């Protein structure tokens, strides 16, 4: 039998089997979450938790999804349940910090963000954690602390114009105008249309006598 015909027969015989297996595969909540189908992810996780209440992965993904939907009280319930299952899962620590951040509970958020840094100093969400910490310190008027946190965030993700703008605002608020100008300029180099960075740069230059 010729090689081309053999390949055709293999393809013809096995592709339906592969397709059938794909159709029978259970839905994946994490895949749906990453695709932006957060409501679908929630529904999958609810079914998984009903079948297995000790499934930590389901508690993590449903908490992420509920945060995305701004259902913070619901997210908090599942995050706490996840923490009861695994006290030292850094993902749960970050989730709790994020929930409390959006609820305006700054001290509680910081507690869990610091816990995440301790548990997962190179974790997948470490740069976001430093960003959130910087925003909390801005809320509290602790601009030097905010500078450290946001400087760490932009070191990890140097291409984020919004974070550079927030770092610049922090430095401007602390009276460190030269460093603020540098950070505002960096933000505008990344996004020339960033309105807050443009206003901040003009404001800071004017405060320095138009330099």
VENMOBEL-V67932 format. One record per backbone hydrogen bond with DSSP energy under -0.5 kcal/mol. NH is the residue of the N-H (numbers start at 1). CO is the residue of the C=O. Records with the same first field share a line. If there is no record, write none. Layout:
NH=CO ; CO
This chain:
6=2
7=3
8=4
9=5
10=6
11=7
12=8
13=9
14=10
15=11
18=14
19=15
20=16
21=17
22=18
23=19
24=20
25=21 ; 22
29=27
32=28
33=29
34=30
35=31
36=33
37=32
38=36
41=37
42=38
43=39
44=40
45=41
46=42
47=43
48=44
49=45
50=46
51=47
52=48
55=52
56=54
59=55
60=56
61=57
62=58
63=59
64=60
65=61
66=62
67=63
68=64
69=65
70=67
71=66
72=70
75=71
76=72
77=73
78=74
79=75
80=76
81=77
82=78
83=79
84=80
85=81
86=82
89=86
90=88
92=89
93=89
94=90
95=91
96=92
97=93
98=94
99=95
100=96
101=97
102=98
103=99
104=101
105=100
106=104
109=105
110=106
111=107
112=108
113=109
114=110
115=111
116=112
117=113
118=114
119=115
120=116
123=120
126=123
129=125
130=126
131=127
132=128
133=129
134=130
135=131
136=132
137=133
138=134
139=135
140=136
141=138
142=137
143=141
146=142
147=143
148=144
149=145
150=146
151=147
152=148
153=149
154=150
155=151
156=152
157=153
160=157
161=159
164=160
165=161
166=162
167=163
168=164
169=165
170=166
171=167
172=168
173=169
174=170
175=172
176=171
177=175
180=176
181=177
182=178
183=179
184=180
185=181
186=182
187=183
188=184
189=185
190=186
191=187
194=191
195=193
198=194
199=195
200=196
201=197
202=198
203=199
204=200
205=201
206=202
207=203
208=204
209=206
210=205
211=205
